[in-house]
Amino acid sequence: MKHKILLVEDDTAISDMVKGQFTKEGFEVVPAFDGEQALEKFSRDTFDLILLDLMLPKLDGMEFLKIIREKSMIPVLIMSAKDGDLDKALGLGFGADDYIAKPFSMIELTARVKAAIRRATHYSRTEQEHQQKVLTAGDLTLDLDNFSLHKNGTEIKLTSKEFHILKLFISHPSRVYTKAQIYSLVWEDEYYGDENVINVHMRRLREKIEDDPSSPNYIKTLWGIGYKLGEF
């Protein structure tokens, strides 16, 4: 069965290039050229991944992402050349899974798309096969069946990446992870050395779970090495 991609890009030359590449790779690609059109197509069809430009007419990419995240955890890969978009899109917690800057290599884009779909398929199958499991750390309770997090009984909304980063640390409380290891295990892809992706996800996760994000207790930084779960 072909995987279906919603390609949201207002530059027709880039859209045609990306569509041609992924069609050759065996994907079904549905293009949309503005945010409203993309939202309409997303609401009446089923997709495996969204490739999203942020600078869109009618409805910008971040607002589109915010809307679909209210109803779906579909993998979203942002393509954009605008400075600061990574920090805005991920730091504001809108839920992007990955980011690639323009101009990009089609080889890298293809690899990232395949990895994102592979991860989503793997996690979906794994969670369906396992019985309910709950992990705890201090006041945090992570429900692996429902993909939910509670702190002192209050639910905290996490993006897919934030959930799996936290799961990684709570599952292995004594282990120290480098940024490259976190990327490899959570993104299941080769680490390209873009530390900002990890930094933004980690900062946003700390803002949600820590009493004082500037002095974190749940996820400790070991300077020059990486991160580990705090002791409770």
ZAGU-721882 format. One line per 4 residues: number of its first residue (from 0); their letters; for each residue y, z, x of N, C-alpha, C. Coordinates in steps of 0.001 Angstrom, whole numbers, plus 500000, padded with zeros to 6 digits. Layout:
BEGIN
NUM	A	Y,Z,X,Y,Z,X,Y,Z,X | ...
# end
This chain:
BEGIN
0	MKHK	498803,500000,500845,500000,500000,500000,501241,500000,500876 | 502191,499130,500551,503417,499041,501333,504300,500255,501107 | 504901,500730,502195,505918,501758,502060,507228,501082,501664 | 507983,501756,500791,509216,501174,500273,510424,501932,500802
4	ILLV	511385,501181,501327,512606,501745,501901,513807,501346,501054 | 514668,502317,500766,515964,502020,500164,516970,501920,501308 | 517507,500733,501511,518443,500468,502601,519863,500443,502046 | 520651,501459,502393,522011,501588,501852,522997,501266,502970
8	EDDT	523532,500068,502963,524389,499572,504042,525311,498500,503472 | 526638,498691,503613,527575,497735,503025,527857,496537,503923 | 527498,496618,505199,527656,495486,506109,526461,494547,505912 | 526707,493385,505328,525606,492480,504977,524842,491980,506201
12	AISD	525546,491803,507320,524875,491334,508536,523869,492376,509026 | 524281,493650,509048,523369,494718,509467,522247,494873,508457 | 522581,494807,507173,521569,494944,506130,520506,493862,506253 | 520947,492619,506450,519990,491509,506579,519118,491671,507817
16	MVKG	519732,492127,508916,518977,492312,510157,517905,493389,509990 | 518296,494534,509417,517352,495635,509240,516267,495265,508240 | 516666,494622,507142,515678,494210,506136,514669,493239,506736 | 515164,492285,507525,514255,491311,508147,513260,491974,509079
20	QFTK	513740,492934,509874,512857,493632,510816,511763,494398,510090 | 512134,495166,509071,511145,496007,508401,510238,495206,507464 | 510720,494093,506978,509844,493201,506200,508745,492658,507098 | 509103,492286,508337,508102,491830,509302,507094,492921,509629
24	EGFE	507553,494178,509583,506679,495311,509889,505801,495707,508700 | 505958,495005,507589,505098,495262,506440,505677,496204,505400 | 506983,496514,505502,507636,497388,504532,508234,496558,503401 | 508405,497192,502267,509201,496614,501195,510588,497240,501288
28	VVPA	511611,496422,501400,512970,496912,501592,513834,496514,500404 | 514474,497519,499800,515381,497287,498676,516800,497590,499150 | 517677,496581,499256,519032,496827,499749,519978,497295,498654 | 520932,498123,499044,522045,498517,498188,523295,498479,499052
32	FDGE	524422,498039,498466,525608,497780,499275,526770,498731,498987 | 526558,499672,498088,527539,500738,497888,526802,501958,497339 | 527488,503106,497342,526831,504346,496954,526390,504392,495510 | 527194,503817,494611,526823,503837,493195,525595,502977,492939
36	QALE	525546,501816,493573,524383,500937,493434,523137,501602,493994 | 523304,502293,495107,522166,502993,495714,521639,504088,494798 | 522555,504836,494191,522150,505910,493284,521424,505355,492071 | 521900,504240,491560,521242,503603,490415,519828,503163,490779
40	KFSR	519660,502528,491937,518338,502055,492340,517406,503223,492638 | 517940,504281,493228,517111,505453,493526,516624,506109,492234 | 517459,506112,491202,517113,506797,489956,516047,506060,489153 | 515888,504753,489377,514917,504004,488574,513734,503446,489375
44	DTFD	513601,503877,490617,512475,503405,491427,511995,504530,492335 | 510857,504318,492980,510284,505301,493887,510291,504747,495305 | 510799,505556,496241,510900,505116,497628,510227,506129,498548 | 509871,505659,499748,509267,506532,500755,510287,507030,501769
48	LILL	511430,506332,501880,512452,506710,502854,513762,506023,502501 | 514872,506660,502872,516189,506058,502681,516861,505887,504035 | 517309,504666,504318,518169,504393,505472,519592,504356,504941 | 520449,505242,505455,521744,505466,504817,522915,505358,505779
52	DLML	523826,504436,505480,525117,504409,506158,526028,505399,505437 | 526947,506030,506153,527808,507027,505524,529119,506443,505006 | 529634,505423,505672,530899,504815,505254,530614,503739,504214 | 530584,504153,502944,530230,503249,501847,531351,503185,500819
56	PKLD	531492,502041,500140,532458,501968,499034,531937,502654,497774 | 532856,503010,496882,532579,503588,495564,532068,505017,495625 | 530997,505241,496378,530457,506592,496549,529996,506711,497986 | 530630,507606,498772,530293,507645,500200,528899,508219,500430
60	GMEF	528385,507974,501627,527004,508321,501930,526702,509797,501844 | 527634,510647,502268,527376,512090,502223,527302,512595,500783 | 528146,512051,499907,528102,512455,498503,526805,511964,497854 | 526396,510744,498207,525118,510209,497720,523965,511101,498157
64	LKII	523972,511493,499426,522915,512356,499956,522893,513704,499252 | 524076,514253,499018,524176,515535,498336,523557,515461,496938 | 523803,514363,496242,523280,514198,494872,521766,514081,494870 | 521215,513261,495752,519756,513068,495707,519003,514290,496214
68	REKS	519647,515093,497082,518979,516290,497586,518806,517348,496490 | 519522,517203,495403,519357,518137,494297,518053,517898,493551 | 517444,516724,493774,516232,516389,493030,515083,515878,493892 | 515312,515623,495167,514264,515009,495981,514362,515435,497442
72	MIPV	513185,515541,498096,513128,515817,499529,512712,514576,500314 | 512965,513400,499759,512637,512141,500426,513272,512104,501818 | 512570,511607,502832,513172,511496,504163,514400,510587,504148 | 515474,511044,504810,516712,510268,504887,517124,510147,506349
76	LIMS	517291,508910,506793,517729,508645,508163,519114,508015,508095 | 520073,508662,508718,521451,508181,508691,521696,507182,509821 | 522372,506079,509475,522827,505092,510462,524345,505040,510363 | 525033,505408,511428,526490,505391,511354,527113,505361,512738
80	AKDG	528293,504738,512810,529027,504670,514071,530224,505606,514065 | 530500,506257,512943,531674,507110,512833,531516,508380,513659 | 532497,508686,514500,532450,509887,515335,532379,511141,514463 | 531491,512036,514833,531408,513303,514124,530542,513284,512890
84	DLDK	529964,512144,512527,529158,512086,511306,527914,512941,511396 | 527317,513042,512574,526109,513856,512707,526419,515299,512354 | 527492,515820,512910,527852,517210,512637,528202,517400,511167 | 528906,516434,510585,529297,516545,509184,528080,516486,508269
88	ALGL	527237,515487,508481,526115,515269,507572,525078,516369,507667 | 524754,516784,508893,523736,517811,509060,524344,519194,508983 | 525506,519388,509585,526123,520704,509621,526531,521204,508254 | 526899,520322,507368,527256,520734,506013,526038,520975,505148
92	GFGA	524885,520732,505703,523659,521060,504999,523295,520092,503896 | 523742,518839,504003,523424,517887,502954,521972,517419,503034 | 521311,517652,504166,519873,517428,504197,519386,516163,504857 | 520156,515570,505777,519643,514416,506506,518512,514859,507429
96	DDYI	517509,514005,507569,516368,514327,508421,516549,513834,509849 | 517295,512756,510005,517463,512193,511343,518742,511363,511340 | 519147,510944,512528,520412,510238,512712,520251,509248,513852 | 520777,508046,513653,520796,507067,514738,522178,506423,514748
100	AKPF	522777,506332,515934,524135,505828,516059,524136,504306,516199 | 525136,503692,515600,525340,502255,515770,526165,502013,517031 | 525889,500947,517752,524789,499995,517555,523466,500612,518010 | 522395,500322,517306,521111,500931,517627,520085,499876,518003
104	SMIE	519057,500336,518683,517933,499478,519029,516999,499384,517823 | 516605,498169,517457,515689,498000,516332,514334,498622,516643 | 513964,498641,517917,512699,499261,518307,512749,500758,518037 | 513877,501393,518420,514015,502829,518181,514106,503129,516692
108	LTAR	514871,502329,515964,514998,502547,514517,513640,502432,513834 | 512873,501427,514197,511548,501240,513601,510644,502431,513906 | 510694,502900,515148,509859,504041,515533,510243,505290,514756 | 511526,505506,514581,511986,506706,513867,511621,506644,512384
112	VKAA	511735,505473,511792,511367,505322,510376,509878,505580,510179 | 509057,504998,511037,507611,505197,510919,507250,506667,511112 | 507904,507317,512058,507624,508731,512313,508028,509586,511116 | 509180,509286,510508,509655,510062,509360,508709,509926,508177
116	IRRA	508228,508725,507922,507290,508514,506818,505957,509183,507124 | 505530,509097,508384,504274,509751,508778,504365,511258,508582 | 505485,511847,508968,505659,513288,508794,505633,513670,507321 | 506367,512922,506502,506444,513238,505074,505070,513137,504426
120	THYS	504316,512122,504802,502972,511935,504252,502052,513049,504698 | 502170,513426,505969,501318,514481,506522,501597,515816,505856 | 502875,516177,505732,503221,517465,505133,502824,517524,503669 | 503003,516421,502956,502637,516388,501546,501143,516593,501374
124	RTEQ	500359,515901,502193,498900,516017,502098,498445,517418,502500 | 499025,517961,503556,498636,519286,504031,498924,520358,502997 | 500113,520299,502413,500485,521329,501441,499653,521248,500167 | 499245,520051,499797,498417,519890,498609,497009,520425,498838
128	EHQQ	496526,520331,500074,495146,520715,500371,494982,522212,500570 | 496036,522881,500997,495923,524301,501299,496273,525176,500104 | 495622,526313,500042,495973,527291,499031,497299,527940,499423 | 497869,528687,498506,499167,529291,498740,499132,530208,499961
132	KVLT	500124,530038,500801,500257,530866,501991,501681,531382,502076 | 501822,532601,502516,503141,533211,502638,503284,533801,504036 | 504390,533463,504703,504703,534009,506021,505909,534926,505883 | 505909,536009,506632,507037,536944,506576,507554,537251,507978
136	AGDL	508858,537527,508034,509502,537970,509271,510687,538816,508865 | 510611,540116,509107,511684,541004,508672,511858,540935,507169 | 513062,540593,506724,513348,540486,505292,513090,539090,504740 | 512583,538188,505569,512346,536807,505152,510916,536614,504667
140	TLDL	510762,535878,503580,509452,535513,503051,509433,534012,502853 | 508534,533341,503574,508445,531885,503552,507183,531482,502798 | 507351,530814,501670,506226,530370,500835,505907,528923,501188 | 504756,528708,501827,504410,527376,502301,503970,526453,501180
144	DNFS	503506,527014,500084,503081,526185,498959,504284,525634,498204 | 505281,526475,498014,506439,526079,497211,507628,525618,498052 | 507470,525606,499373,508554,525226,500273,509816,526043,499962 | 509632,527347,499813,510767,528193,499451,510917,529346,500434
148	LHKN	512141,529833,500546,512449,530967,501404,513211,532005,500587 | 512802,533268,500721,513525,534366,500081,513894,535409,501136 | 515077,535970,500993,515517,537062,501850,515878,538234,500954 | 515126,539310,501099,515307,540479,500218,515239,540081,498751
152	GTEI	514347,539129,498441,514145,538709,497061,515079,537629,496566 | 516081,537269,497360,517034,536228,496966,516655,534907,497621 | 516566,533857,496818,516159,532558,497363,517268,531944,498198 | 516869,531349,499326,517788,530635,500208,517338,529182,500265
156	KLTS	518234,528278,499934,517912,526862,499933,517920,526304,501363 | 516797,525688,501738,516682,525067,503054,516422,523576,502910 | 516879,522805,503889,516472,521412,503957,515046,521363,504516 | 514444,520196,504448,513079,520043,504943,512973,520419,506414
160	KEFH	513913,519956,507238,513862,520240,508667,514083,521722,508945 | 515027,522341,508234,515275,523768,508415,514028,524573,508066 | 513359,524183,506987,512146,524883,506558,511076,524817,507645 | 510860,523637,508203,509782,523465,509179,510135,524075,510540
164	ILKL	511422,524127,510874,511820,524834,512099,511516,526320,511947 | 511918,526888,510822,511676,528313,510585,510178,528606,510516 | 509443,527739,509879,507984,527891,509803,507369,527909,511202 | 507867,527051,512074,507362,526974,513446,507524,528310,514156
168	FISH	508697,528914,514035,508956,530178,514730,508171,531337,514118 | 508135,531413,512779,507429,532526,512144,505925,532418,512355 | 505413,531208,512433,503974,531007,512656,503557,531404,514065 | 504496,531345,515010,504192,531656,516416,505270,532613,516942
172	PSRV	505245,533860,516490,506343,534796,516746,506600,535137,518205 | 505625,534980,519065,505826,535371,520465,506123,534183,521378 | 506121,533001,520834,506256,531807,521666,507723,531385,521794 | 508072,530912,522984,509394,530359,523251,509299,528834,523188
176	YTKA	510234,528219,522458,510234,526764,522310,511492,526163,522928 | 511321,525121,523728,512468,524359,524220,512934,523418,523118 | 514119,522844,523298,514619,521888,522307,513708,520671,522216 | 513187,520231,523343,512286,519086,523340,511008,519401,522566
180	QIYS	510488,520609,522725,509275,520996,522003,509535,521108,520507 | 510676,521667,520132,511018,521765,518708,511092,520375,518094 | 511763,519457,518783,511895,518096,518260,510533,517430,518141 | 509715,517590,519155,508390,516971,519151,507523,517507,518020
184	LVWE	507570,518822,517779,506695,519444,516783,507212,519295,515356 | 508512,519341,515172,509073,519259,513822,509325,517811,513419 | 509910,517027,514322,510169,515622,514017,508945,514745,514283 | 507981,515277,515043,506776,514531,515427,507140,513176,516026
188	DEYY	508060,513216,516962,508551,511983,517560,508964,512275,518996 | 509168,511232,519765,509611,511398,521147,511027,511938,521174 | 511277,512886,522069,512598,513483,522201,513486,512568,523021 | 514637,512164,522453,515523,511226,523125,516643,511925,523886
192	GDEN	516580,513248,523947,517565,513995,524705,518852,514279,523959 | 518877,513983,522661,520074,514241,521865,520060,515688,521385 | 520608,516583,522187,520584,518010,521874,521353,518343,520603 | 522317,517492,520245,523145,517792,519088,522328,517881,517803
196	VINV	521264,517092,517704,520406,517139,516514,519818,518535,516349 | 519267,519091,517432,518694,520437,517378,519782,521477,517172 | 520898,521340,517895,521983,522325,517790,522508,522449,516368 | 522701,521315,515709,523265,521330,514367,522287,521948,513375
200	HMRR	521011,521555,513455,520008,522135,512564,519885,523643,512787 | 519890,524059,514047,519738,525477,514353,520947,526277,513875 | 522137,525728,514067,523331,526429,513624,523341,526583,512107 | 522971,525517,511405,522970,525567,509945,521906,526536,509430
204	LREK	520736,526555,510072,519674,527474,509671,520121,528918,509866 | 520772,529194,510989,521256,530553,511251,522329,530972,510240 | 523175,530047,509846,524194,530362,508856,523579,530790,507529 | 522375,530310,507269,521715,530617,505999,520894,531905,506054
208	IEDD	520264,532202,507207,519312,533320,507231,519829,534560,507938 | 520840,534413,508784,521299,535553,509576,522400,536328,508848 | 522419,537639,509030,523529,538446,508527,524809,538113,509292 | 524654,537884,510596,525778,537492,511446,525324,536329,512323
212	PSSP	525600,535079,511920,525128,533910,512674,525556,533905,514137 | 526691,534542,514458,527163,534565,515846,526369,535556,516693 | 525620,536443,516036,524754,537389,516739,523398,537415,516036 | 522612,536339,516193,521387,536165,515409,520281,537160,515770
216	NYIK	519549,537566,514746,518399,538445,514933,517071,537727,514717 | 517077,536737,513813,515817,536085,513467,515392,535040,514492 | 516331,534226,514940,516014,533225,515963,516909,533479,517166 | 516301,533949,518241,517032,534306,519448,517139,533109,520389
220	TLWG	518274,533031,521080,518464,532020,522113,518153,532623,523476 | 517292,531963,524220,517041,532331,525615,517752,531280,526458 | 518927,531619,526949,519789,530642,527596,519089,529936,528753 | 519200,528619,528736,518586,527798,529763,517107,527549,529534
224	IGYK	516538,528157,528491,515105,527987,528228,514867,527399,526837 | 515288,528146,525791,515048,527668,524436,515268,528756,523407 | 514379,528814,522424,514516,529747,521312,513192,530454,521033 | 513291,531635,520438,512104,532334,519988,512457,533229,518798
228	LGEF	511435,533626,518061,511641,534525,516923,512020,535899,517428 | 512936,536556,516717,513326,537909,517085,512219,538904,516782 | 512384,540132,517256,511402,541187,517012,511876,542102,515889 | 510933,542482,515011,511292,543278,513836,510481,544559,513780
# end
